[in-house]
Amino acid sequence: MISFALDEEQTILQTTVRKFAAEHVRPNLRAWERARAVPDEARRRFHDLGLALLDVPEAAGGAGAGLIASTVVHEELGFGDAGAAVALWAPHLVPAALLSLGDAAQAAHHLARFVEDPLALGAVAWSEPAGAPLEGFATVAEKRGGGWALSGKKAFVVNGDRASVIVVFAQVEPGRGWEGAGAFVVDGKAPGVTAGARHETLGLETVAASSLALDGVFVREEDRLAAPFVDGARRFFARASLMTAARQVGLARAAYEYALGYTQERRAFGKPVAHFQSIAFTLAETLMDVESARWLLWRAAAVPDGKLDLSHVAQAAVHANEAAFRAADNAVQLLGGAGYVQDYPVEKWLRDTKTLALSAPTDQLSQLAVTGLALGQPIDAGLPSSALQPIYT
Ligand SMILES: Cc1cc2nc3c(=O)[nH]c(=O)nc-3n(C[C@H](O)[C@H](O)[C@H](O)COP(=O)(O)OP(=O)(O)OC[C@H]3O[C@@H](n4cnc5c(N)ncnc54)[C@H](O)[C@@H]3O)c2cc1C
């Protein structure tokens, strides 16, 4: 049976987060942007509502809600403020990585601090400033008495300059591509870890990101995450993509509703501008974008855990990015002069949606995945394999 409705529990959750976003997030959109941070009080509230570790299994201290519930939460937060949505959840990229790439004991051990401390900060480092080799990472992990030594450079790492725990993706077996990569849990204060200055960004100012240098950083054997890397990274990036898509749906809905309200109030040539046909068409197209993006997202998320369809995930991710960009762009256009000044939120949404769309994987890689999967090509770790490159490049 096909259902386009949330169940009772999901509806209660949606109402709770909608209230949280309306009362605590949207009113602070500019203040938090200027402060370049979400205050600790909001992070505590987010944690106390059980939202921080929503999709972490109950056995590991989370709420054990499914993926649909998480997309509902992130849509509502994205509606409130996409910057806050990323900042509030960013530490929980670590639990997502632990659950995707670690075994049960590793996840339980490292998750404990996120369950207990609402202000615990984590980071996951995959991107590299040098650009990726054909497959795999330039950052290397070498065997060193009882563990591993990690060396290399990472970029754009959210919370990289402040995380107490960082999951680092590195190459264990050079020449074996993604199959030869691994994930390691690194203490953010370990000798050899140096964070660069915080990046100045286009949007999402509440999110602190920086480069990271690793110089022979020692990691214990038991802190190498145990799952085969390709399967684990595929799960990790797929889940991260769905959460980004959910924020984009929320942002798109925010832009649509704002433009709808504004164009009914604003009058030109004797009537509300919403009553001009071209503006009505734009509003209708924006609404269709919002709705279709949500349906693709829910289709991708409505699967038993671990059984995500990569093509569905990639389609949802790309469409949400494009829909949100069009919605924010349309909102700026429909507000006219009010669209570009900071007295109104729409210029921020345009900057935020573009920034969100650049989190991993990019639209190009997702689109390669969609067509590659349709052609039966190998798609490793959610990224195209070298076998796919000659077809498209
Ligand atoms: C808000 C935000 C949060 C982020 N958080 C993190 C984080 O916490 N940790 C982290 O490690 N990184 C993070 N990133 C970085 C992000 O994951 C990367 O920027 C993204 O994956 C792109 O990688 P890149 O910058 O190396 O682009 P490149 O790989 O250099 O790509 C450059 C361009 O080429 C395109 N391209 C690359 N390969 C192909 C191909 N095979 N075919 C066609 N086109 C291709 C890309 O789509 C892109 O348009 C974040 C980025 C943003 C914007």
PDBQT file of the ligand as one rigid body, heavy atoms in Angstrom, charges set to zero:
ROOT
HETATM    1  C1  LIG A 401      27.974  23.065   4.377  1.00  0.00    +0.000 C 
HETATM    2  C2  LIG A 401      29.100  22.112   4.117  1.00  0.00    +0.000 A 
HETATM    3  C3  LIG A 401      29.455  21.202   5.089  1.00  0.00    +0.000 A 
HETATM    4  C4  LIG A 401      30.511  20.312   4.858  1.00  0.00    +0.000 A 
HETATM    5  N1  LIG A 401      30.882  19.478   5.867  1.00  0.00    +0.000 NA
HETATM    6  C5  LIG A 401      31.970  18.699   5.699  1.00  0.00    +0.000 A 
HETATM    7  C6  LIG A 401      32.450  17.912   6.802  1.00  0.00    +0.000 A 
HETATM    8  O1  LIG A 401      31.918  17.953   7.918  1.00  0.00    +0.000 OA
HETATM    9  N2  LIG A 401      33.535  17.136   6.591  1.00  0.00    +0.000 N 
HETATM   10  C7  LIG A 401      34.161  17.093   5.390  1.00  0.00    +0.000 A 
HETATM   11  O2  LIG A 401      35.111  16.346   5.263  1.00  0.00    +0.000 OA
HETATM   12  N3  LIG A 401      33.738  17.840   4.343  1.00  0.00    +0.000 NA
HETATM   13  C8  LIG A 401      32.666  18.647   4.465  1.00  0.00    +0.000 A 
HETATM   14  N4  LIG A 401      32.234  19.435   3.439  1.00  0.00    +0.000 N 
HETATM   15  C9  LIG A 401      32.925  19.392   2.162  1.00  0.00    +0.000 C 
HETATM   16  C10 LIG A 401      32.099  18.754   1.056  1.00  0.00    +0.000 C 
HETATM   17  O3  LIG A 401      31.822  17.410   1.389  1.00  0.00    +0.000 OA
HETATM   18  C11 LIG A 401      32.880  18.871  -0.257  1.00  0.00    +0.000 C 
HETATM   19  O4  LIG A 401      33.079  20.229  -0.524  1.00  0.00    +0.000 OA
HETATM   20  C12 LIG A 401      32.140  18.208  -1.380  1.00  0.00    +0.000 C 
HETATM   21  O5  LIG A 401      32.101  16.815  -1.174  1.00  0.00    +0.000 OA
HETATM   22  C13 LIG A 401      32.847  18.469  -2.698  1.00  0.00    +0.000 C 
HETATM   23  O6  LIG A 401      34.155  18.010  -2.609  1.00  0.00    +0.000 OA
HETATM   24  P1  LIG A 401      35.340  18.944  -3.091  1.00  0.00    +0.000 P 
HETATM   25  O7  LIG A 401      35.174  20.276  -2.478  1.00  0.00    +0.000 OA
HETATM   26  O8  LIG A 401      36.617  18.226  -2.866  1.00  0.00    +0.000 OA
HETATM   27  O9  LIG A 401      35.041  19.103  -4.646  1.00  0.00    +0.000 OA
HETATM   28  P2  LIG A 401      35.890  18.515  -5.843  1.00  0.00    +0.000 P 
HETATM   29  O10 LIG A 401      35.948  17.047  -5.748  1.00  0.00    +0.000 OA
HETATM   30  O11 LIG A 401      37.149  19.304  -5.934  1.00  0.00    +0.000 OA
HETATM   31  O12 LIG A 401      34.929  18.861  -7.041  1.00  0.00    +0.000 OA
HETATM   32  C14 LIG A 401      34.924  20.141  -7.692  1.00  0.00    +0.000 C 
HETATM   33  C15 LIG A 401      33.758  20.143  -8.674  1.00  0.00    +0.000 C 
HETATM   34  O13 LIG A 401      33.908  19.055  -9.603  1.00  0.00    +0.000 OA
HETATM   35  C16 LIG A 401      32.791  18.204  -9.544  1.00  0.00    +0.000 C 
HETATM   36  N5  LIG A 401      33.232  16.815  -9.676  1.00  0.00    +0.000 N 
HETATM   37  C17 LIG A 401      34.119  16.145  -8.881  1.00  0.00    +0.000 A 
HETATM   38  N6  LIG A 401      34.262  14.871  -9.297  1.00  0.00    +0.000 NA
HETATM   39  C18 LIG A 401      33.446  14.750 -10.373  1.00  0.00    +0.000 A 
HETATM   40  C19 LIG A 401      33.143  13.689 -11.254  1.00  0.00    +0.000 A 
HETATM   41  N7  LIG A 401      33.655  12.479 -11.079  1.00  0.00    +0.000 N 
HETATM   42  N8  LIG A 401      32.264  13.919 -12.251  1.00  0.00    +0.000 NA
HETATM   43  C20 LIG A 401      31.678  15.135 -12.410  1.00  0.00    +0.000 A 
HETATM   44  N9  LIG A 401      31.921  16.173 -11.605  1.00  0.00    +0.000 NA
HETATM   45  C21 LIG A 401      32.793  15.981 -10.615  1.00  0.00    +0.000 A 
HETATM   46  C22 LIG A 401      32.162  18.436  -8.197  1.00  0.00    +0.000 C 
HETATM   47  O14 LIG A 401      30.774  18.109  -8.191  1.00  0.00    +0.000 OA
HETATM   48  C23 LIG A 401      32.401  19.919  -8.006  1.00  0.00    +0.000 C 
HETATM   49  O15 LIG A 401      31.417  20.657  -8.674  1.00  0.00    +0.000 OA
HETATM   50  C24 LIG A 401      31.200  20.325   3.625  1.00  0.00    +0.000 A 
HETATM   51  C25 LIG A 401      30.820  21.245   2.642  1.00  0.00    +0.000 A 
HETATM   52  C26 LIG A 401      29.793  22.142   2.887  1.00  0.00    +0.000 A 
HETATM   53  C27 LIG A 401      29.434  23.134   1.817  1.00  0.00    +0.000 C 
ENDROOT
TORSDOF 0
